[in-house]
Amino acid sequence: MDSDRRQHLLRQRTVTRGMLTRIQHFYEAGEHKINEIQVRFNKLSDVFNRYDTAQSELELSDDTDHSGDRELFENQYYEVKAKFIELLHPGDNPGQSDNDSEHGSNHSSGVNRASKSHVKLPSIQLPSYDGTISTWLHFRDTFDSLIIQNNTLSNVKKFHYLISSLKGKAKHVISNLQITNDDFVVAWDLVTRMGANLTTCF
């Protein structure tokens, strides 16, 4: 790869990481208007595509191994995206129907106004799973109840929630899968097989 082209791609990758970090700092700073959250959420896919374009060319044409940088970026990206989904749909615990999501900020504003007249239950935090037996059963039962059995969520949304909940060995098991409806079924099967193998050892 030409040296100038390589430096250009590295700079483009760095700039894109900075964009994602600024979006992350936005939601970490505190409460914001729903429209501000929606605008930044809509920007996330563009940030990912810009990073992926530069990163893919580096991976294909450069002698250096860039896989570690991709893993760090994707972990941050999925964490940020899952958090924005929670911010946009706080009353769903988690998620809402695909039809409702198409209404965007107007629907979300309506949910926020309606929730003020009712008692709001605390949201349930999804547990994390790192591939150890001590966390498996709690993770499996909670994720199954809140995500798997939630028919208002598409498999792609379920996949995003799964990725944001996994760590370590458990995340590595599904690292090669694409985020698609079909691959979510495969991903959940791989994770449950890992958990089942752990429990049969005891």
TORKOL-4160 file (C-alpha; in steps of 0.2 Angstrom, whole numbers, padded with zeros to 4 digits, m for minus):
202
<pt num="1" X="0000" Y="0000" Z="0000"/>
<pt num="2" X="0006" Y="0017" Z="m0004"/>
<pt num="3" X="0013" Y="0027" Z="0011"/>
<pt num="4" X="0002" Y="0042" Z="0008"/>
<pt num="5" X="m0014" Y="0032" Z="0006"/>
<pt num="6" X="m0010" Y="0022" Z="0022"/>
<pt num="7" X="m0008" Y="0038" Z="0032"/>
<pt num="8" X="m0024" Y="0045" Z="0024"/>
<pt num="9" X="m0034" Y="0030" Z="0030"/>
<pt num="10" X="m0026" Y="0030" Z="0047"/>
<pt num="11" X="m0031" Y="0048" Z="0049"/>
<pt num="12" X="m0049" Y="0044" Z="0043"/>
<pt num="13" X="m0050" Y="0030" Z="0055"/>
<pt num="14" X="m0044" Y="0041" Z="0069"/>
<pt num="15" X="m0056" Y="0055" Z="0065"/>
<pt num="16" X="m0071" Y="0043" Z="0064"/>
<pt num="17" X="m0066" Y="0036" Z="0081"/>
<pt num="18" X="m0066" Y="0054" Z="0088"/>
<pt num="19" X="m0084" Y="0056" Z="0081"/>
<pt num="20" X="m0090" Y="0041" Z="0090"/>
<pt num="21" X="m0082" Y="0046" Z="0106"/>
<pt num="22" X="m0090" Y="0063" Z="0105"/>
<pt num="23" X="m0107" Y="0055" Z="0103"/>
<pt num="24" X="m0104" Y="0044" Z="0118"/>
<pt num="25" X="m0099" Y="0059" Z="0128"/>
<pt num="26" X="m0115" Y="0068" Z="0123"/>
<pt num="27" X="m0126" Y="0055" Z="0132"/>
<pt num="28" X="m0114" Y="0053" Z="0146"/>
<pt num="29" X="m0116" Y="0071" Z="0150"/>
<pt num="30" X="m0133" Y="0070" Z="0156"/>
<pt num="31" X="m0151" Y="0072" Z="0151"/>
<pt num="32" X="m0155" Y="0080" Z="0133"/>
<pt num="33" X="m0170" Y="0083" Z="0123"/>
<pt num="34" X="m0177" Y="0069" Z="0113"/>
<pt num="35" X="m0174" Y="0077" Z="0096"/>
<pt num="36" X="m0155" Y="0079" Z="0101"/>
<pt num="37" X="m0154" Y="0061" Z="0105"/>
<pt num="38" X="m0163" Y="0056" Z="0089"/>
<pt num="39" X="m0151" Y="0066" Z="0078"/>
<pt num="40" X="m0136" Y="0059" Z="0085"/>
<pt num="41" X="m0143" Y="0041" Z="0084"/>
<pt num="42" X="m0147" Y="0044" Z="0066"/>
<pt num="43" X="m0128" Y="0049" Z="0063"/>
<pt num="44" X="m0122" Y="0032" Z="0071"/>
<pt num="45" X="m0124" Y="0022" Z="0055"/>
<pt num="46" X="m0114" Y="0035" Z="0045"/>
<pt num="47" X="m0100" Y="0035" Z="0058"/>
<pt num="48" X="m0099" Y="0016" Z="0057"/>
<pt num="49" X="m0099" Y="0016" Z="0038"/>
<pt num="50" X="m0085" Y="0029" Z="0037"/>
<pt num="51" X="m0075" Y="0019" Z="0049"/>
<pt num="52" X="m0078" Y="0002" Z="0040"/>
<pt num="53" X="m0073" Y="0009" Z="0023"/>
<pt num="54" X="m0056" Y="0015" Z="0029"/>
<pt num="55" X="m0053" Y="0000" Z="0041"/>
<pt num="56" X="m0058" Y="m0013" Z="0027"/>
<pt num="57" X="m0045" Y="m0006" Z="0015"/>
<pt num="58" X="m0032" Y="m0006" Z="0028"/>
<pt num="59" X="m0036" Y="m0024" Z="0032"/>
<pt num="60" X="m0036" Y="m0029" Z="0014"/>
<pt num="61" X="m0020" Y="m0020" Z="0008"/>
<pt num="62" X="m0009" Y="m0016" Z="0023"/>
<pt num="63" X="0004" Y="m0029" Z="0030"/>
<pt num="64" X="0000" Y="m0023" Z="0048"/>
<pt num="65" X="m0014" Y="m0033" Z="0058"/>
<pt num="66" X="m0028" Y="m0020" Z="0061"/>
<pt num="67" X="m0040" Y="m0033" Z="0069"/>
<pt num="68" X="m0038" Y="m0026" Z="0086"/>
<pt num="69" X="m0043" Y="m0009" Z="0082"/>
<pt num="70" X="m0059" Y="m0015" Z="0073"/>
<pt num="71" X="m0063" Y="m0025" Z="0089"/>
<pt num="72" X="m0061" Y="m0009" Z="0100"/>
<pt num="73" X="m0071" Y="0002" Z="0089"/>
<pt num="74" X="m0085" Y="m0011" Z="0086"/>
<pt num="75" X="m0087" Y="m0014" Z="0105"/>
<pt num="76" X="m0088" Y="0005" Z="0108"/>
<pt num="77" X="m0100" Y="0007" Z="0094"/>
<pt num="78" X="m0112" Y="m0007" Z="0099"/>
<pt num="79" X="m0112" Y="m0001" Z="0117"/>
<pt num="80" X="m0116" Y="0017" Z="0112"/>
<pt num="81" X="m0130" Y="0011" Z="0100"/>
<pt num="82" X="m0138" Y="0001" Z="0113"/>
<pt num="83" X="m0137" Y="0015" Z="0125"/>
<pt num="84" X="m0146" Y="0027" Z="0113"/>
<pt num="85" X="m0159" Y="0014" Z="0110"/>
<pt num="86" X="m0163" Y="0014" Z="0129"/>
<pt num="87" X="m0163" Y="0033" Z="0129"/>
<pt num="88" X="m0175" Y="0034" Z="0114"/>
<pt num="89" X="m0187" Y="0020" Z="0121"/>
<pt num="90" X="m0186" Y="0022" Z="0140"/>
<pt num="91" X="m0203" Y="0014" Z="0144"/>
<pt num="92" X="m0201" Y="m0002" Z="0134"/>
<pt num="93" X="m0189" Y="m0012" Z="0146"/>
<pt num="94" X="m0182" Y="m0013" Z="0133"/>
<pt num="95" X="m0187" Y="m0009" Z="0115"/>
<pt num="96" X="m0204" Y="m0006" Z="0106"/>
<pt num="97" X="m0213" Y="m0012" Z="0091"/>
<pt num="98" X="m0205" Y="m0008" Z="0074"/>
<pt num="99" X="m0220" Y="0001" Z="0069"/>
<pt num="100" X="m0219" Y="0012" Z="0083"/>
<pt num="101" X="m0201" Y="0016" Z="0080"/>
<pt num="102" X="m0205" Y="0023" Z="0063"/>
<pt num="103" X="m0214" Y="0038" Z="0071"/>
<pt num="104" X="m0197" Y="0044" Z="0078"/>
<pt num="105" X="m0196" Y="0058" Z="0090"/>
<pt num="106" X="m0215" Y="0062" Z="0090"/>
<pt num="107" X="m0219" Y="0045" Z="0097"/>
<pt num="108" X="m0205" Y="0046" Z="0109"/>
<pt num="109" X="m0211" Y="0063" Z="0115"/>
<pt num="110" X="m0229" Y="0056" Z="0117"/>
<pt num="111" X="m0222" Y="0042" Z="0128"/>
<pt num="112" X="m0213" Y="0054" Z="0139"/>
<pt num="113" X="m0228" Y="0065" Z="0141"/>
<pt num="114" X="m0239" Y="0050" Z="0145"/>
<pt num="115" X="m0227" Y="0043" Z="0157"/>
<pt num="116" X="m0228" Y="0058" Z="0168"/>
<pt num="117" X="m0246" Y="0054" Z="0173"/>
<pt num="118" X="m0242" Y="0036" Z="0178"/>
<pt num="119" X="m0231" Y="0028" Z="0191"/>
<pt num="120" X="m0215" Y="0024" Z="0182"/>
<pt num="121" X="m0207" Y="0008" Z="0187"/>
<pt num="122" X="m0188" Y="0007" Z="0187"/>
<pt num="123" X="m0180" Y="0000" Z="0171"/>
<pt num="124" X="m0173" Y="m0017" Z="0172"/>
<pt num="125" X="m0154" Y="m0018" Z="0168"/>
<pt num="126" X="m0149" Y="m0032" Z="0157"/>
<pt num="127" X="m0136" Y="m0042" Z="0165"/>
<pt num="128" X="m0119" Y="m0046" Z="0157"/>
<pt num="129" X="m0112" Y="m0063" Z="0152"/>
<pt num="130" X="m0093" Y="m0067" Z="0151"/>
<pt num="131" X="m0094" Y="m0085" Z="0148"/>
<pt num="132" X="m0093" Y="m0091" Z="0166"/>
<pt num="133" X="m0105" Y="m0103" Z="0175"/>
<pt num="134" X="m0108" Y="m0091" Z="0189"/>
<pt num="135" X="m0117" Y="m0078" Z="0178"/>
<pt num="136" X="m0125" Y="m0090" Z="0165"/>
<pt num="137" X="m0142" Y="m0094" Z="0173"/>
<pt num="138" X="m0146" Y="m0077" Z="0178"/>
<pt num="139" X="m0141" Y="m0070" Z="0161"/>
<pt num="140" X="m0150" Y="m0083" Z="0151"/>
<pt num="141" X="m0167" Y="m0081" Z="0161"/>
<pt num="142" X="m0167" Y="m0062" Z="0161"/>
<pt num="143" X="m0162" Y="m0061" Z="0143"/>
<pt num="144" X="m0175" Y="m0074" Z="0137"/>
<pt num="145" X="m0188" Y="m0065" Z="0147"/>
<pt num="146" X="m0184" Y="m0047" Z="0142"/>
<pt num="147" X="m0177" Y="m0049" Z="0124"/>
<pt num="148" X="m0181" Y="m0067" Z="0117"/>
<pt num="149" X="m0199" Y="m0067" Z="0122"/>
<pt num="150" X="m0202" Y="m0049" Z="0117"/>
<pt num="151" X="m0211" Y="m0051" Z="0100"/>
<pt num="152" X="m0210" Y="m0032" Z="0097"/>
<pt num="153" X="m0192" Y="m0033" Z="0094"/>
<pt num="154" X="m0184" Y="m0038" Z="0077"/>
<pt num="155" X="m0170" Y="m0051" Z="0077"/>
<pt num="156" X="m0158" Y="m0037" Z="0072"/>
<pt num="157" X="m0162" Y="m0027" Z="0088"/>
<pt num="158" X="m0161" Y="m0042" Z="0098"/>
<pt num="159" X="m0144" Y="m0045" Z="0091"/>
<pt num="160" X="m0138" Y="m0028" Z="0096"/>
<pt num="161" X="m0144" Y="m0031" Z="0114"/>
<pt num="162" X="m0135" Y="m0047" Z="0114"/>
<pt num="163" X="m0119" Y="m0040" Z="0109"/>
<pt num="164" X="m0120" Y="m0026" Z="0121"/>
<pt num="165" X="m0123" Y="m0039" Z="0135"/>
<pt num="166" X="m0108" Y="m0051" Z="0131"/>
<pt num="167" X="m0090" Y="m0049" Z="0137"/>
<pt num="168" X="m0075" Y="m0060" Z="0135"/>
<pt num="169" X="m0076" Y="m0077" Z="0129"/>
<pt num="170" X="m0095" Y="m0076" Z="0126"/>
<pt num="171" X="m0093" Y="m0061" Z="0115"/>
<pt num="172" X="m0079" Y="m0069" Z="0105"/>
<pt num="173" X="m0090" Y="m0084" Z="0101"/>
<pt num="174" X="m0101" Y="m0073" Z="0090"/>
<pt num="175" X="m0088" Y="m0061" Z="0084"/>
<pt num="176" X="m0088" Y="m0068" Z="0066"/>
<pt num="177" X="m0106" Y="m0066" Z="0064"/>
<pt num="178" X="m0115" Y="m0053" Z="0054"/>
<pt num="179" X="m0129" Y="m0043" Z="0062"/>
<pt num="180" X="m0144" Y="m0050" Z="0053"/>
<pt num="181" X="m0160" Y="m0058" Z="0057"/>
<pt num="182" X="m0154" Y="m0075" Z="0053"/>
<pt num="183" X="m0137" Y="m0074" Z="0062"/>
<pt num="184" X="m0146" Y="m0068" Z="0078"/>
<pt num="185" X="m0153" Y="m0086" Z="0079"/>
<pt num="186" X="m0136" Y="m0093" Z="0076"/>
<pt num="187" X="m0128" Y="m0081" Z="0089"/>
<pt num="188" X="m0141" Y="m0085" Z="0103"/>
<pt num="189" X="m0139" Y="m0104" Z="0099"/>
<pt num="190" X="m0120" Y="m0103" Z="0101"/>
<pt num="191" X="m0121" Y="m0093" Z="0117"/>
<pt num="192" X="m0134" Y="m0105" Z="0125"/>
<pt num="193" X="m0123" Y="m0120" Z="0119"/>
<pt num="194" X="m0109" Y="m0112" Z="0129"/>
<pt num="195" X="m0119" Y="m0110" Z="0144"/>
<pt num="196" X="m0127" Y="m0128" Z="0143"/>
<pt num="197" X="m0109" Y="m0135" Z="0141"/>
<pt num="198" X="m0104" Y="m0126" Z="0157"/>
<pt num="199" X="m0119" Y="m0132" Z="0167"/>
<pt num="200" X="m0117" Y="m0150" Z="0162"/>
<pt num="201" X="m0099" Y="m0150" Z="0169"/>
<pt num="202" X="m0106" Y="m0148" Z="0186"/>
